[in-house]
Amino acid sequence: MIRRLLAAATVVLLAAVLLVSAWPQLFGLERQFGIAQIVSLRGLAALVAGVGVVALLLIALVSRRTRRLAATLALLLLAFAGVSGAVLATRGTTTDGFQTKAANDLTVLSWNTLGDAPGAAEIARLAITQKADIVVLPETSEATARAVADTMTAAGIRMQLLTLSYDQVAKAHTTSLLLSTKLGTYRRDDTQGSTKTLPSVLAVPSDGTGPTIVAAHPVAPVEGEMSNWRWGLDWLAARCGPAASSAGGGAGTIMAGDFNSTLDHYAALTVASQHGQGDLGACHDGARARHSAAVGSWPTSLPTSLGAPIDHVMASDGWTFVGFRVIGTEDGAGSDHRPVVAQLRPQG
């Protein structure tokens, strides 16, 4: 009798854990420690569950005493893997090509460089190859970003530099933003604060026209930083609130960077926009728009099918994504993040 009760308790406990891990939004737990990390790595979690299914089925085959329990647990893990796989399938793994760049299109490149690891020459080469108009560089020092800007300018792509550093102790405490001069002159706006622990740059056009640009880098959801992580996501959502579409002379908001979060973490942070429900605030995620939101950008040590899609390009109403891609050619460049690039087209 005791063995049966323990078996039943084990089944119920595992079912509850798997349900919360598969869809924590049902319970409002998507930003709680432990759950936030699991849901970030849906592909890896599904793979681990699949391995567990095989192990439990082998146990069921060789042990008559635990056969029923092992088979039941295997069924639960199989269901979890199936739900996780279905979610990833709906978000997409497309790596489609970009459209021919129109005169008013903007190309946005984001790369967390892990403290300048790839070097200025490699960062600039990638930005020039992508013909980037906006380059977001979390964990990149001002000196390296300036060298990138100089190289791009020498190649005919004139860039201006805005940098925000919280200290000079660690390069991770710096975020740099490069903007093409074709966008006009921009200035850093510190009046609305920034994310905690790690900085995000808020850039606004000096003449009041043009999109507001946010180079995003909220802190990672690690133990001791969970409240700052949540605060950072709230801050980003507020930068893309319902009024975002009318900001910057009607040009809206563009956010890009290392968000240290996936679409799962934004369930309580979405608001309606003119073109449907936003993904974070009123902003729409480029990866979701181009059916690429299941492609992992971190870490480079895992294949894209198992990694976490935590690097984003987002935009408010007024912009349409005509291309998005996680760049996999830089995995050996030194950073633990893959760059992401998006092509945006103004509507109307």
Secondary structure, 3 states (H helix, E strand, C coil): CHHHHHHHHHHHHHHHHHHHHHCHHHHCCCCCCCHHHHHHCHHHHHHHHHHHHHHHHHHHHHCCCCHHHHHHHHHHHHHHHHHHHHHHHHHCCCCCCCCCCCCCCEEEEECCCCCCCCCHHHHHHHHHHCCCCEEEEECCCHHHHHHHHHHHHHCCCCEEEEEEECCCCCHHHEEEEEEEHHHCCEEECCCCCCCCCCCCEEEEECCCCCCEEEEECCCCCCCCCHHHHHHHHHHHHHHCCHHHHHHHHHCCEEEEEECCCCHHHHCCCECEECCEECCEECEEEHHHHCCCCCCCCECCCCCCCCCECCEEEEECCCEEEEEEEECCCCCCCCCCCCCEEEEEEECC
